[in-house]
Amino acid sequence: MSDLNDEVSAAQPTAFELVGGEARVRELVDRFYDLMDLEAEFAGIRALHPESLDGSRDKFFWFLCGWMGGPDHYISRFGHPRLRARHMPFPIASSERDQWLRCMAWAMEDVGLSEPLRERLLASFFETADWMRNRNG
């Protein structure tokens, strides 16, 4: 006999499934970093990253797969994400949070995620990004 949680979970697809799996998560991550690298409005968050974004792309892809309910690639490589601790060396205030969220919103739109899915993800991203702030302002 299956338990109710299994039945509910089976009935509701994960964000990972709704996005379209690993290939689509990679597309989203790549578009996010492309925009960060190309658009002047994201210069503040771009400056917090290394010159090459290759490592950042991979780590964010691995993290995002698991965060969305897919494979835990990040955890299998590095252990618990400890997001706030790992981001503490970088000055993150409301401006950086808002740039990050705008960049992600733009990337989600560009890769063609549905509006309801974009809204759902953006609400979750906001909670995490807001929690990452470590500076006033």
N, CA, C and O atoms as a GROMACS GRO file, in nm:
protein
  548
    1MET      N    1   0.085  -0.118   0.000
    1MET     CA    2   0.000   0.000   0.000
    1MET      C    3   0.089   0.124   0.000
    1MET      O    4   0.176   0.138   0.085
    2SER      N    5   0.067   0.214  -0.095
    2SER     CA    6   0.148   0.336  -0.102
    2SER      C    7   0.094   0.440  -0.005
    2SER      O    8  -0.025   0.441   0.028
    3ASP      N    9   0.184   0.527   0.041
    3ASP     CA   10   0.132   0.629   0.132
    3ASP      C   11   0.084   0.751   0.054
    3ASP      O   12   0.120   0.770  -0.062
    4LEU      N   13   0.005   0.832   0.118
    4LEU     CA   14  -0.058   0.947   0.055
    4LEU      C   15   0.044   1.045  -0.002
    4LEU      O   16   0.022   1.102  -0.109
    5ASN      N   17   0.156   1.066   0.069
    5ASN     CA   18   0.258   1.158   0.020
    5ASN      C   19   0.313   1.114  -0.114
    5ASN      O   20   0.339   1.197  -0.201
    6ASP      N   21   0.332   0.982  -0.132
    6ASP     CA   22   0.379   0.932  -0.261
    6ASP      C   23   0.279   0.961  -0.371
    6ASP      O   24   0.317   1.000  -0.481
    7GLU      N   25   0.151   0.943  -0.340
    7GLU     CA   26   0.048   0.968  -0.440
    7GLU      C   27   0.040   1.116  -0.475
    7GLU      O   28   0.025   1.151  -0.592
    8VAL      N   29   0.049   1.202  -0.375
    8VAL     CA   30   0.044   1.347  -0.400
    8VAL      C   31   0.166   1.389  -0.479
    8VAL      O   32   0.155   1.465  -0.575
    9SER      N   33   0.284   1.340  -0.440
    9SER     CA   34   0.406   1.375  -0.511
    9SER      C   35   0.401   1.329  -0.655
    9SER      O   36   0.444   1.401  -0.745
   10ALA      N   37   0.348   1.209  -0.678
   10ALA     CA   38   0.340   1.157  -0.814
   10ALA      C   39   0.244   1.239  -0.899
   10ALA      O   40   0.262   1.250  -1.020
   11ALA      N   41   0.142   1.296  -0.835
   11ALA     CA   42   0.042   1.373  -0.910
   11ALA      C   43   0.092   1.512  -0.945
   11ALA      O   44   0.045   1.572  -1.042
   12GLN      N   45   0.187   1.566  -0.869
   12GLN     CA   46   0.236   1.702  -0.890
   12GLN      C   47   0.378   1.697  -0.945
   12GLN      O   48   0.469   1.654  -0.874
   13PRO      N   49   0.398   1.739  -1.069
   13PRO     CA   50   0.534   1.737  -1.124
   13PRO      C   51   0.623   1.839  -1.052
   13PRO      O   52   0.576   1.943  -1.006
   14THR      N   53   0.750   1.808  -1.044
   14THR     CA   54   0.846   1.900  -0.984
   14THR      C   55   0.871   2.016  -1.080
   14THR      O   56   0.839   2.009  -1.198
   15ALA      N   57   0.930   2.122  -1.026
   15ALA     CA   58   0.970   2.234  -1.111
   15ALA      C   59   1.070   2.185  -1.216
   15ALA      O   60   1.068   2.231  -1.330
   16PHE      N   61   1.157   2.093  -1.177
   16PHE     CA   62   1.255   2.035  -1.270
   16PHE      C   63   1.184   1.973  -1.390
   16PHE      O   64   1.224   1.993  -1.505
   17GLU      N   65   1.079   1.897  -1.363
   17GLU     CA   66   1.001   1.834  -1.471
   17GLU      C   67   0.928   1.938  -1.553
   17GLU      O   68   0.924   1.929  -1.676
   18LEU      N   69   0.870   2.038  -1.486
   18LEU     CA   70   0.796   2.142  -1.558
   18LEU      C   71   0.887   2.226  -1.647
   18LEU      O   72   0.847   2.269  -1.755
   19VAL      N   73   1.009   2.250  -1.602
   19VAL     CA   74   1.105   2.325  -1.683
   19VAL      C   75   1.144   2.245  -1.807
   19VAL      O   76   1.163   2.301  -1.914
   20GLY      N   77   1.154   2.113  -1.791
   20GLY     CA   78   1.188   2.029  -1.905
   20GLY      C   79   1.314   1.947  -1.888
   20GLY      O   80   1.370   1.898  -1.986
   21GLY      N   81   1.359   1.930  -1.763
   21GLY     CA   82   1.474   1.844  -1.737
   21GLY      C   83   1.608   1.915  -1.752
   21GLY      O   84   1.616   2.038  -1.763
   22GLU      N   85   1.712   1.834  -1.751
   22GLU     CA   86   1.848   1.887  -1.747
   22GLU      C   87   1.883   1.978  -1.864
   22GLU      O   88   1.946   2.082  -1.845
   23ALA      N   89   1.844   1.941  -1.984
   23ALA     CA   90   1.879   2.022  -2.101
   23ALA      C   91   1.820   2.162  -2.089
   23ALA      O   92   1.884   2.261  -2.124
   24ARG      N   93   1.698   2.170  -2.041
   24ARG     CA   94   1.634   2.302  -2.027
   24ARG      C   95   1.689   2.380  -1.909
   24ARG      O   96   1.699   2.503  -1.916
   25VAL      N   97   1.726   2.312  -1.800
   25VAL     CA   98   1.790   2.382  -1.689
   25VAL      C   99   1.922   2.440  -1.736
   25VAL      O  100   1.955   2.554  -1.704
   26ARG      N  101   2.000   2.362  -1.813
   26ARG     CA  102   2.127   2.411  -1.867
   26ARG      C  103   2.103   2.532  -1.958
   26ARG      O  104   2.178   2.630  -1.953
   27GLU      N  105   2.000   2.526  -2.041
   27GLU     CA  106   1.966   2.639  -2.128
   27GLU      C  107   1.934   2.764  -2.045
   27GLU      O  108   1.978   2.874  -2.079
   28LEU      N  109   1.859   2.746  -1.939
   28LEU     CA  110   1.824   2.858  -1.851
   28LEU      C  111   1.948   2.917  -1.786
   28LEU      O  112   1.967   3.039  -1.785
   29VAL      N  113   2.032   2.832  -1.732
   29VAL     CA  114   2.156   2.878  -1.666
   29VAL      C  115   2.245   2.951  -1.766
   29VAL      O  116   2.300   3.057  -1.736
   30ASP      N  117   2.260   2.894  -1.885
   30ASP     CA  118   2.345   2.958  -1.985
   30ASP      C  119   2.290   3.094  -2.026
   30ASP      O  120   2.366   3.189  -2.043
   31ARG      N  121   2.160   3.104  -2.042
   31ARG     CA  122   2.100   3.234  -2.079
   31ARG      C  123   2.118   3.334  -1.965
   31ARG      O  124   2.146   3.451  -1.990
   32PHE      N  125   2.101   3.289  -1.842
   32PHE     CA  126   2.120   3.374  -1.725
   32PHE      C  127   2.261   3.435  -1.725
   32PHE      O  128   2.276   3.556  -1.710
   33TYR      N  129   2.362   3.351  -1.743
   33TYR     CA  130   2.499   3.402  -1.741
   33TYR      C  131   2.534   3.480  -1.867
   33TYR      O  132   2.615   3.572  -1.861
   34ASP      N  133   2.474   3.446  -1.980
   34ASP     CA  134   2.494   3.527  -2.101
   34ASP      C  135   2.442   3.669  -2.079
   34ASP      O  136   2.510   3.766  -2.112
   35LEU      N  137   2.323   3.679  -2.023
   35LEU     CA  138   2.266   3.811  -1.995
   35LEU      C  139   2.351   3.888  -1.894
   35LEU      O  140   2.375   4.007  -1.910
   36MET      N  141   2.396   3.819  -1.791
   36MET     CA  142   2.479   3.883  -1.690
   36MET      C  143   2.607   3.938  -1.753
   36MET      O  144   2.654   4.046  -1.716
   37ASP      N  145   2.660   3.866  -1.847
   37ASP     CA  146   2.785   3.905  -1.912
   37ASP      C  147   2.764   4.017  -2.015
   37ASP      O  148   2.855   4.096  -2.040
   38LEU      N  149   2.645   4.024  -2.074
   38LEU     CA  150   2.622   4.115  -2.186
   38LEU      C  151   2.551   4.245  -2.150
   38LEU      O  152   2.574   4.348  -2.213
   39GLU      N  153   2.466   4.242  -2.050
   39GLU     CA  154   2.379   4.356  -2.022
   39GLU      C  155   2.436   4.444  -1.910
   39GLU      O  156   2.466   4.396  -1.801
   40ALA      N  157   2.449   4.573  -1.939
   40ALA     CA  158   2.507   4.669  -1.845
   40ALA      C  159   2.430   4.675  -1.713
   40ALA      O  160   2.488   4.701  -1.608
   41GLU      N  161   2.300   4.651  -1.717
   41GLU     CA  162   2.221   4.660  -1.593
   41GLU      C  163   2.258   4.553  -1.491
   41GLU      O  164   2.218   4.562  -1.374
   42PHE      N  165   2.335   4.452  -1.534
   42PHE     CA  166   2.376   4.346  -1.442
   42PHE      C  167   2.524   4.355  -1.404
   42PHE      O  168   2.582   4.260  -1.353
   43ALA      N  169   2.584   4.470  -1.430
   43ALA     CA  170   2.727   4.489  -1.403
   43ALA      C  171   2.761   4.467  -1.256
   43ALA      O  172   2.869   4.417  -1.225
   44GLY      N  173   2.671   4.503  -1.167
   44GLY     CA  174   2.696   4.486  -1.024
   44GLY      C  175   2.713   4.341  -0.984
   44GLY      O  176   2.804   4.308  -0.908
   45ILE      N  177   2.628   4.254  -1.035
   45ILE     CA  178   2.643   4.112  -1.000
   45ILE      C  179   2.751   4.045  -1.084
   45ILE      O  180   2.815   3.950  -1.040
   46ARG      N  181   2.771   4.096  -1.205
   46ARG     CA  182   2.880   4.039  -1.288
   46ARG      C  183   3.014   4.059  -1.221
   46ARG      O  184   3.101   3.972  -1.227
   47ALA      N  185   3.032   4.174  -1.157
   47ALA     CA  186   3.158   4.208  -1.091
   47ALA      C  187   3.188   4.114  -0.973
   47ALA      O  188   3.304   4.105  -0.931
   48LEU      N  189   3.090   4.047  -0.922
   48LEU     CA  190   3.109   3.955  -0.810
   48LEU      C  191   3.159   3.818  -0.855
   48LEU      O  192   3.192   3.733  -0.773
   49HIS      N  193   3.163   3.796  -0.986
   49HIS     CA  194   3.200   3.666  -1.043
   49HIS      C  195   3.342   3.671  -1.101
   49HIS      O  196   3.394   3.778  -1.130
   50PRO      N  197   3.404   3.553  -1.117
   50PRO     CA  198   3.536   3.549  -1.182
   50PRO      C  199   3.527   3.590  -1.329
   50PRO      O  200   3.418   3.594  -1.386
   51GLU      N  201   3.641   3.619  -1.387
   51GLU     CA  202   3.644   3.661  -1.528
   51GLU      C  203   3.576   3.558  -1.617
   51GLU      O  204   3.492   3.593  -1.700
   52SER      N  205   3.612   3.431  -1.600
   52SER     CA  206   3.545   3.324  -1.674
   52SER      C  207   3.425   3.277  -1.593
   52SER      O  208   3.435   3.252  -1.473
   53LEU      N  209   3.312   3.267  -1.660
   53LEU     CA  210   3.190   3.222  -1.593
   53LEU      C  211   3.168   3.071  -1.604
   53LEU      O  212   3.065   3.020  -1.559
   54ASP      N  213   3.262   2.999  -1.663
   54ASP     CA  214   3.243   2.856  -1.687
   54ASP      C  215   3.216   2.778  -1.558
   54ASP      O  216   3.122   2.699  -1.552
   55GLY      N  217   3.296   2.801  -1.455
   55GLY     CA  218   3.275   2.730  -1.328
   55GLY      C  219   3.144   2.769  -1.263
   55GLY      O  220   3.075   2.685  -1.206
   56SER      N  221   3.111   2.898  -1.271
   56SER     CA  222   2.984   2.945  -1.214
   56SER      C  223   2.866   2.881  -1.285
   56SER      O  224   2.769   2.841  -1.221
   57ARG      N  225   2.874   2.871  -1.416
   57ARG     CA  226   2.767   2.808  -1.493
   57ARG      C  227   2.745   2.664  -1.447
   57ARG      O  228   2.632   2.622  -1.422
   58ASP      N  229   2.855   2.590  -1.436
   58ASP     CA  230   2.842   2.448  -1.397
   58ASP      C  231   2.786   2.436  -1.256
   58ASP      O  232   2.694   2.357  -1.234
   59LYS      N  233   2.840   2.511  -1.161
   59LYS     CA  234   2.793   2.499  -1.023
   59LYS      C  235   2.647   2.538  -1.010
   59LYS      O  236   2.571   2.473  -0.938
   60PHE      N  237   2.607   2.644  -1.079
   60PHE     CA  238   2.467   2.686  -1.071
   60PHE      C  239   2.376   2.582  -1.137
   60PHE      O  240   2.268   2.553  -1.086
   61PHE      N  241   2.418   2.527  -1.249
   61PHE     CA  242   2.341   2.421  -1.314
   61PHE      C  243   2.324   2.302  -1.220
   61PHE      O  244   2.213   2.252  -1.203
   62TRP      N  245   2.434   2.256  -1.160
   62TRP     CA  246   2.427   2.142  -1.070
   62TRP      C  247   2.335   2.172  -0.952
   62TRP      O  248   2.253   2.089  -0.913
   63PHE      N  249   2.349   2.293  -0.896
   63PHE     CA  250   2.265   2.331  -0.783
   63PHE      C  251   2.119   2.339  -0.824
   63PHE      O  252   2.032   2.283  -0.757
   64LEU      N  253   2.092   2.409  -0.935
   64LEU     CA  254   1.954   2.433  -0.975
   64LEU      C  255   1.879   2.305  -1.008
   64LEU      O  256   1.760   2.295  -0.980
   65CYS      N  257   1.946   2.206  -1.065
   65CYS     CA  258   1.881   2.077  -1.091
   65CYS      C  259   1.823   2.021  -0.961
   65CYS      O  260   1.706   1.983  -0.957
   66GLY      N  261   1.902   2.017  -0.856
   66GLY     CA  262   1.855   1.963  -0.729
   66GLY      C  263   1.754   2.052  -0.662
   66GLY      O  264   1.656   2.003  -0.605
   67TRP      N  265   1.776   2.182  -0.667
   67TRP     CA  266   1.685   2.279  -0.604
   67TRP      C  267   1.546   2.269  -0.664
   67TRP      O  268   1.446   2.289  -0.595
   68MET      N  269   1.539   2.237  -0.794
   68MET     CA  270   1.410   2.227  -0.863
   68MET      C  271   1.346   2.089  -0.849
   68MET      O  272   1.237   2.066  -0.901
   69GLY      N  273   1.413   1.998  -0.779
   69GLY     CA  274   1.354   1.865  -0.759
   69GLY      C  275   1.410   1.758  -0.849
   69GLY      O  276   1.355   1.648  -0.855
   70GLY      N  277   1.517   1.788  -0.920
   70GLY     CA  278   1.582   1.689  -1.006
   70GLY      C  279   1.702   1.627  -0.937
   70GLY      O  280   1.709   1.625  -0.814
   71PRO      N  281   1.797   1.577  -1.014
   71PRO     CA  282   1.914   1.511  -0.957
   71PRO      C  283   1.998   1.606  -0.871
   71PRO      O  284   2.012   1.724  -0.903
   72ASP      N  285   2.052   1.554  -0.763
   72ASP     CA  286   2.134   1.633  -0.670
   72ASP      C  287   2.280   1.633  -0.712
   72ASP      O  288   2.367   1.586  -0.638
   73HIS      N  289   2.307   1.686  -0.830
   73HIS     CA  290   2.444   1.690  -0.882
   73HIS      C  291   2.536   1.770  -0.791
   73HIS      O  292   2.651   1.731  -0.768
   74TYR      N  293   2.488   1.882  -0.740
   74TYR     CA  294   2.572   1.968  -0.657
   74TYR      C  295   2.610   1.897  -0.527
   74TYR      O  296   2.727   1.893  -0.489
   75ILE      N  297   2.511   1.842  -0.461
   75ILE     CA  298   2.534   1.776  -0.332
   75ILE      C  299   2.628   1.657  -0.349
   75ILE      O  300   2.713   1.633  -0.263
   76SER      N  301   2.614   1.583  -0.458
   76SER     CA  302   2.702   1.468  -0.479
   76SER      C  303   2.847   1.511  -0.500
   76SER      O  304   2.939   1.433  -0.472
   77ARG      N  305   2.869   1.633  -0.547
   77ARG     CA  306   3.005   1.682  -0.570
   77ARG      C  307   3.062   1.758  -0.450
   77ARG      O  308   3.180   1.743  -0.417
   78PHE      N  309   2.979   1.839  -0.385
   78PHE     CA  310   3.029   1.934  -0.286
   78PHE      C  311   2.965   1.921  -0.148
   78PHE      O  312   3.009   1.989  -0.055
   79GLY      N  313   2.865   1.838  -0.132
   79GLY     CA  314   2.793   1.831  -0.006
   79GLY      C  315   2.684   1.937   0.000
   79GLY      O  316   2.645   1.993  -0.103
   80HIS      N  317   2.636   1.963   0.120
   80HIS     CA  318   2.529   2.062   0.138
   80HIS      C  319   2.569   2.196   0.077
   80HIS      O  320   2.683   2.239   0.094
   81PRO      N  321   2.477   2.262   0.008
   81PRO     CA  322   2.512   2.388  -0.060
   81PRO      C  323   2.556   2.501   0.033
   81PRO      O  324   2.640   2.583  -0.006
   82ARG      N  325   2.504   2.508   0.155
   82ARG     CA  326   2.539   2.616   0.247
   82ARG      C  327   2.543   2.751   0.174
   82ARG      O  328   2.642   2.824   0.179
   83LEU      N  329   2.435   2.782   0.106
   83LEU     CA  330   2.430   2.899   0.018
   83LEU      C  331   2.472   3.028   0.085
   83LEU      O  332   2.557   3.101   0.034
   84ARG      N  333   2.415   3.056   0.198
   84ARG     CA  334   2.447   3.184   0.263
   84ARG      C  335   2.594   3.189   0.302
   84ARG      O  336   2.660   3.291   0.279
   85ALA      N  337   2.646   3.084   0.359
   85ALA     CA  338   2.787   3.081   0.398
   85ALA      C  339   2.879   3.096   0.277
   85ALA      O  340   2.979   3.168   0.283
   86ARG      N  341   2.847   3.030   0.167
   86ARG     CA  342   2.930   3.037   0.048
   86ARG      C  343   2.925   3.175  -0.018
   86ARG      O  344   3.020   3.215  -0.086
   87HIS      N  345   2.817   3.248   0.002
   87HIS     CA  346   2.803   3.381  -0.058
   87HIS      C  347   2.843   3.494   0.037
   87HIS      O  348   2.848   3.610  -0.005
   88MET      N  349   2.873   3.462   0.162
   88MET     CA  350   2.905   3.565   0.260
   88MET      C  351   3.023   3.655   0.219
   88MET      O  352   3.020   3.774   0.251
   89PRO      N  353   3.125   3.604   0.152
   89PRO     CA  354   3.237   3.692   0.115
   89PRO      C  355   3.199   3.800   0.012
   89PRO      O  356   3.275   3.895  -0.009
   90PHE      N  357   3.085   3.786  -0.051
   90PHE     CA  358   3.045   3.879  -0.156
   90PHE      C  359   2.943   3.978  -0.102
   90PHE      O  360   2.848   3.938  -0.035
   91PRO      N  361   2.961   4.107  -0.130
   91PRO     CA  362   2.865   4.206  -0.080
   91PRO      C  363   2.732   4.196  -0.155
   91PRO      O  364   2.724   4.228  -0.273
   92ILE      N  365   2.630   4.151  -0.085
   92ILE     CA  366   2.499   4.134  -0.147
   92ILE      C  367   2.398   4.217  -0.068
   92ILE      O  368   2.365   4.186   0.046
   93ALA      N  369   2.352   4.322  -0.131
   93ALA     CA  370   2.248   4.408  -0.074
   93ALA      C  371   2.125   4.398  -0.164
   93ALA      O  372   2.119   4.312  -0.252
   94SER      N  373   2.027   4.483  -0.141
   94SER     CA  374   1.905   4.478  -0.221
   94SER      C  375   1.932   4.500  -0.369
   94SER      O  376   1.866   4.439  -0.454
   95SER      N  377   2.027   4.584  -0.402
   95SER     CA  378   2.060   4.610  -0.542
   95SER      C  379   2.107   4.483  -0.613
   95SER      O  380   2.062   4.453  -0.724
   96GLU      N  381   2.198   4.409  -0.550
   96GLU     CA  382   2.248   4.284  -0.610
   96GLU      C  383   2.137   4.180  -0.616
   96GLU      O  384   2.125   4.108  -0.715
   97ARG      N  385   2.056   4.172  -0.511
   97ARG     CA  386   1.942   4.079  -0.511
   97ARG      C  387   1.850   4.110  -0.629
   97ARG      O  388   1.810   4.020  -0.703
   98ASP      N  389   1.818   4.237  -0.647
   98ASP     CA  390   1.725   4.277  -0.752
   98ASP      C  391   1.784   4.256  -0.892
   98ASP      O  392   1.713   4.217  -0.984
   99GLN      N  393   1.914   4.281  -0.907
   99GLN     CA  394   1.979   4.253  -1.036
   99GLN      C  395   1.971   4.104  -1.067
   99GLN      O  396   1.939   4.065  -1.180
  100TRP      N  397   2.001   4.022  -0.967
  100TRP     CA  398   1.999   3.877  -0.986
  100TRP      C  399   1.859   3.831  -1.028
  100TRP      O  400   1.843   3.753  -1.122
  101LEU      N  401   1.758   3.882  -0.958
  101LEU     CA  402   1.620   3.843  -0.988
  101LEU      C  403   1.578   3.890  -1.127
  101LEU      O  404   1.512   3.816  -1.199
  102ARG      N  405   1.614   4.012  -1.164
  102ARG     CA  406   1.580   4.063  -1.297
  102ARG      C  407   1.648   3.981  -1.406
  102ARG      O  408   1.586   3.949  -1.508
  103CYS      N  409   1.774   3.947  -1.384
  103CYS     CA  410   1.848   3.865  -1.481
  103CYS      C  411   1.782   3.728  -1.496
  103CYS      O  412   1.766   3.679  -1.608
  104MET      N  413   1.743   3.668  -1.384
  104MET     CA  414   1.679   3.537  -1.390
  104MET      C  415   1.541   3.547  -1.456
  104MET      O  416   1.504   3.460  -1.535
  105ALA      N  417   1.465   3.650  -1.425
  105ALA     CA  418   1.333   3.667  -1.487
  105ALA      C  419   1.346   3.679  -1.638
  105ALA      O  420   1.269   3.619  -1.714
  106TRP      N  421   1.444   3.756  -1.682
  106TRP     CA  422   1.469   3.775  -1.825
  106TRP      C  423   1.509   3.643  -1.888
  106TRP      O  424   1.460   3.608  -1.995
  107ALA      N  425   1.598   3.569  -1.823
  107ALA     CA  426   1.643   3.440  -1.876
  107ALA      C  427   1.527   3.342  -1.887
  107ALA      O  428   1.515   3.271  -1.987
  108MET      N  429   1.440   3.337  -1.785
  108MET     CA  430   1.327   3.245  -1.789
  108MET      C  431   1.233   3.280  -1.905
  108MET      O  432   1.181   3.192  -1.972
  109GLU      N  433   1.213   3.409  -1.927
  109GLU     CA  434   1.128   3.451  -2.038
  109GLU      C  435   1.193   3.414  -2.171
  109GLU      O  436   1.126   3.362  -2.260
  110ASP      N  437   1.323   3.441  -2.185
  110ASP     CA  438   1.393   3.413  -2.310
  110ASP      C  439   1.394   3.266  -2.348
  110ASP      O  440   1.388   3.232  -2.466
  111VAL      N  441   1.402   3.177  -2.248
  111VAL     CA  442   1.403   3.034  -2.282
  111VAL      C  443   1.262   2.978  -2.297
  111VAL      O  444   1.246   2.859  -2.327
  112GLY      N  445   1.161   3.062  -2.278
  112GLY     CA  446   1.024   3.022  -2.308
  112GLY      C  447   0.949   2.949  -2.200
  112GLY      O  448   0.857   2.872  -2.228
  113LEU      N  449   0.988   2.971  -2.073
  113LEU     CA  450   0.908   2.911  -1.966
  113LEU      C  451   0.772   2.979  -1.960
  113LEU      O  452   0.761   3.100  -1.984
  114SER      N  453   0.671   2.904  -1.929
  114SER     CA  454   0.536   2.959  -1.922
  114SER      C  455   0.527   3.065  -1.812
  114SER      O  456   0.602   3.059  -1.714
  115GLU      N  457   0.437   3.159  -1.828
  115GLU     CA  458   0.423   3.265  -1.728
  115GLU      C  459   0.391   3.210  -1.589
  115GLU      O  460   0.451   3.255  -1.492
  116PRO      N  461   0.298   3.114  -1.576
  116PRO     CA  462   0.271   3.061  -1.441
  116PRO      C  463   0.395   2.997  -1.378
  116PRO      O  464   0.419   3.011  -1.258
  117LEU      N  465   0.474   2.927  -1.458
  117LEU     CA  466   0.595   2.865  -1.405
  117LEU      C  467   0.698   2.972  -1.369
  117LEU      O  468   0.764   2.962  -1.266
  118ARG      N  469   0.712   3.072  -1.453
  118ARG     CA  470   0.805   3.183  -1.422
  118ARG      C  471   0.766   3.250  -1.291
  118ARG      O  472   0.853   3.279  -1.208
  119GLU      N  473   0.638   3.275  -1.272
  119GLU     CA  474   0.592   3.340  -1.148
  119GLU      C  475   0.619   3.252  -1.026
  119GLU      O  476   0.664   3.302  -0.923
  120ARG      N  477   0.593   3.123  -1.039
  120ARG     CA  478   0.618   3.029  -0.929
  120ARG      C  479   0.767   3.026  -0.893
  120ARG      O  480   0.804   3.035  -0.776
  121LEU      N  481   0.851   3.014  -0.995
  121LEU     CA  482   0.995   3.009  -0.970
  121LEU      C  483   1.047   3.141  -0.916
  121LEU      O  484   1.130   3.142  -0.825
  122LEU      N  485   1.000   3.252  -0.971
  122LEU     CA  486   1.048   3.382  -0.926
  122LEU      C  487   1.014   3.407  -0.779
  122LEU      O  488   1.094   3.466  -0.706
  123ALA      N  489   0.898   3.362  -0.736
  123ALA     CA  490   0.862   3.376  -0.594
  123ALA      C  491   0.960   3.297  -0.507
  123ALA      O  492   1.003   3.346  -0.402
  124SER      N  493   0.994   3.177  -0.548
  124SER     CA  494   1.092   3.097  -0.473
  124SER      C  495   1.231   3.157  -0.481
  124SER      O  496   1.304   3.161  -0.382
  125PHE      N  497   1.268   3.203  -0.600
  125PHE     CA  498   1.399   3.268  -0.615
  125PHE      C  499   1.408   3.392  -0.526
  125PHE      O  500   1.513   3.419  -0.467
  126PHE      N  501   1.299   3.468  -0.517
  126PHE     CA  502   1.301   3.588  -0.434
  126PHE      C  503   1.332   3.552  -0.289
  126PHE      O  504   1.416   3.616  -0.225
  127GLU      N  505   1.265   3.450  -0.237
  127GLU     CA  506   1.288   3.411  -0.098
  127GLU      C  507   1.435   3.378  -0.074
  127GLU      O  508   1.494   3.422   0.024
  128THR      N  509   1.493   3.301  -0.165
  128THR     CA  510   1.634   3.262  -0.150
  128THR      C  511   1.725   3.383  -0.168
  128THR      O  512   1.817   3.403  -0.089
  129ALA      N  513   1.700   3.463  -0.272
  129ALA     CA  514   1.786   3.579  -0.298
  129ALA      C  515   1.778   3.681  -0.185
  129ALA      O  516   1.878   3.743  -0.150
  130ASP      N  517   1.660   3.698  -0.130
  130ASP     CA  518   1.645   3.793  -0.020
  130ASP      C  519   1.721   3.745   0.104
  130ASP      O  520   1.780   3.825   0.177
  131TRP      N  521   1.720   3.615   0.128
  131TRP     CA  522   1.790   3.555   0.240
  131TRP      C  523   1.942   3.568   0.224
  131TRP      O  524   2.015   3.565   0.323
  132MET      N  525   1.989   3.581   0.100
  132MET     CA  526   2.132   3.590   0.072
  132MET      C  527   2.190   3.729   0.103
  132MET      O  528   2.311   3.745   0.111
  133ARG      N  529   2.103   3.828   0.119
  133ARG     CA  530   2.154   3.964   0.147
  133ARG      C  531   2.236   3.963   0.276
  133ARG      O  532   2.194   3.908   0.378
  134ASN      N  533   2.352   4.026   0.268
  134ASN     CA  534   2.441   4.032   0.383
  134ASN      C  535   2.494   4.172   0.407
  134ASN      O  536   2.586   4.192   0.487
  135ARG      N  537   2.438   4.270   0.338
  135ARG     CA  538   2.474   4.411   0.353
  135ARG      C  539   2.345   4.494   0.357
  135ARG      O  540   2.244   4.454   0.300
  136ASN      N  541   2.350   4.606   0.424
  136ASN     CA  542   2.236   4.699   0.426
  136ASN      C  543   2.225   4.767   0.290
  136ASN      O  544   2.322   4.778   0.215
  137GLY      N  545   2.105   4.812   0.263
  137GLY     CA  546   2.086   4.889   0.140
  137GLY      C  547   2.018   4.811   0.032
  137GLY      O  548   1.996   4.863  -0.077
   0.00000   0.00000   0.00000
